[in-house]
Amino acid sequence: MGEVTATVIVNAPAERVYQAFVAWERQGEWIPFTRVRIVSGDGGEGSEIEAVTRVGPAVLRDEMKVVKLDPPRTVRVVHYGKVLRGPGVLRCTPMDRGRTQVVWHEWFHLPGGTAGKVAWPLVWPGSKVSLTTALKRFAKLVEAGRLP
């Protein structure tokens, strides 16, 4: 199993940060090359979400189910697609002066058996950078009042 974690401090209250994160269809504003849509449900628990990332001819489809919402602190999903599989969690921790620490943690069952395990150390740094970059963009949009 591969793990990726990213953390950012957002200069906004946890309630606003949380609401911005669960604005599923707006995630494409801060996750590069990605379009997100609600496939079924209302975005709450039990809803199915699809995120499609396109870079040139490469397409990555991330299918997930929202398994637990605990506003304004925790969002839990399970990725169930062909490539991305496993749990993910976002935690919003209130801090002093109206700030919020956001921790986004993903665990992936690696595809490709042994080849996937061997490739993970090569792929992981890019995954970490991508997740961190997305969270930094997210923080700027929330702080500017452009999200949710």
C-alpha positions in Angstrom: 0.0 0.0 0.0 1.3 3.5 -0.8 0.6 6.5 1.3 0.6 10.2 0.5 0.1 13.0 3.0 0.0 16.8 2.5 -0.6 19.5 5.1 -1.3 23.2 4.8 -2.4 26.0 7.2 -5.3 28.0 5.9 -6.0 31.5 7.3 -9.7 30.8 7.7 -12.0 29.1 10.2 -12.4 25.4 10.0 -16.1 25.7 9.1 -15.3 27.7 6.0 -12.4 25.4 5.0 -14.5 22.3 5.4 -17.3 23.7 3.3 -14.8 24.7 0.6 -13.4 21.2 0.5 -16.8 19.5 0.2 -17.8 21.8 -2.7 -16.9 18.7 -4.8 -17.6 20.1 -8.2 -15.3 23.1 -7.5 -12.3 21.0 -6.7 -11.1 21.4 -10.3 -10.4 25.1 -9.5 -7.5 23.9 -7.2 -6.6 20.4 -8.4 -4.6 20.9 -11.6 -6.0 19.4 -14.9 -9.0 17.9 -13.0 -12.7 18.0 -13.4 -14.9 16.7 -10.5 -18.5 15.8 -10.6 -21.1 14.2 -8.3 -22.2 11.0 -10.0 -24.9 10.1 -7.5 -26.3 11.6 -4.3 -26.1 15.1 -3.0 -22.4 15.2 -2.1 -23.1 13.9 1.4 -22.5 10.5 2.9 -23.1 7.7 0.4 -22.5 10.0 -2.6 -20.3 8.9 -5.5 -17.8 11.4 -6.8 -15.7 11.2 -10.0 -12.5 13.2 -10.6 -11.0 13.0 -14.0 -7.5 14.3 -14.5 -6.2 14.9 -18.1 -2.7 15.7 -19.0 -2.2 15.6 -22.7 -3.4 12.1 -23.9 -3.1 10.6 -20.3 -6.4 10.3 -18.4 -6.8 9.2 -14.8 -10.3 8.5 -13.5 -10.7 8.6 -9.8 -14.0 7.1 -8.6 -14.8 7.5 -4.9 -17.6 7.1 -2.4 -18.1 9.6 0.5 -18.2 7.3 3.5 -18.2 9.7 6.4 -18.7 13.5 6.9 -18.1 15.0 10.4 -18.3 18.7 9.8 -16.3 20.8 10.3 -13.5 18.3 11.0 -13.4 15.2 8.9 -14.1 13.9 5.4 -13.6 10.2 4.6 -13.8 8.7 1.2 -13.0 5.3 -0.4 -11.5 5.2 -3.9 -12.8 2.2 -5.8 -11.7 2.8 -9.4 -9.6 0.5 -11.6 -6.3 2.3 -10.7 -6.9 4.3 -7.6 -8.2 2.1 -4.7 -8.2 2.7 -1.0 -9.2 5.1 1.8 -8.6 8.8 2.0 -9.2 11.3 4.8 -9.1 15.1 5.1 -8.9 16.6 8.6 -9.5 20.2 9.5 -8.1 21.2 12.9 -9.0 24.6 14.2 -6.1 26.7 15.4 -5.7 30.1 17.1 -6.4 33.3 15.3 -9.1 31.7 13.1 -6.7 29.5 11.2 -7.1 25.8 10.3 -4.6 23.1 9.8 -5.6 20.8 6.9 -4.1 17.3 6.6 -5.0 15.3 3.5 -4.0 11.6 3.7 -4.4 9.0 1.1 -3.6 5.3 1.2 -3.6 3.5 -2.2 -3.6 -0.2 -3.0 -0.9 -0.2 -5.6 -1.8 -1.7 -8.9 0.5 -3.9 -10.8 1.6 -6.3 -8.1 5.4 -6.4 -7.6 5.9 -3.9 -10.4 3.6 -1.4 -8.6 5.6 -1.8 -5.4 8.9 -1.3 -7.1 7.5 1.8 -9.0 6.0 3.4 -5.9 9.2 5.0 -4.6 9.6 6.7 -8.0 6.0 7.8 -8.2 5.6 8.9 -4.6 7.6 12.2 -4.7 5.4 13.4 -7.6 2.3 12.4 -5.8 3.4 14.2 -2.7 4.3 17.4 -4.6 1.0 17.3 -6.6 -1.1 16.9 -3.4 0.8 19.6 -1.6 0.6 22.0 -4.5 -3.2 21.5 -4.8 -3.7 22.1 -1.1 -1.6 25.4 -1.3 -3.8 26.5 -4.2 -6.9 25.5 -2.2 -5.7 27.6 0.8 -5.2 30.7 -1.4 -8.7 30.4 -2.9 -10.3 30.0 0.6 -8.3 32.9 2.1 -9.3 35.1 -0.9 -12.9 34.3 -0.3 -13.2 32.6 -3.7 -14.2 29.2 -2.2 -16.7 27.9 -1.3 
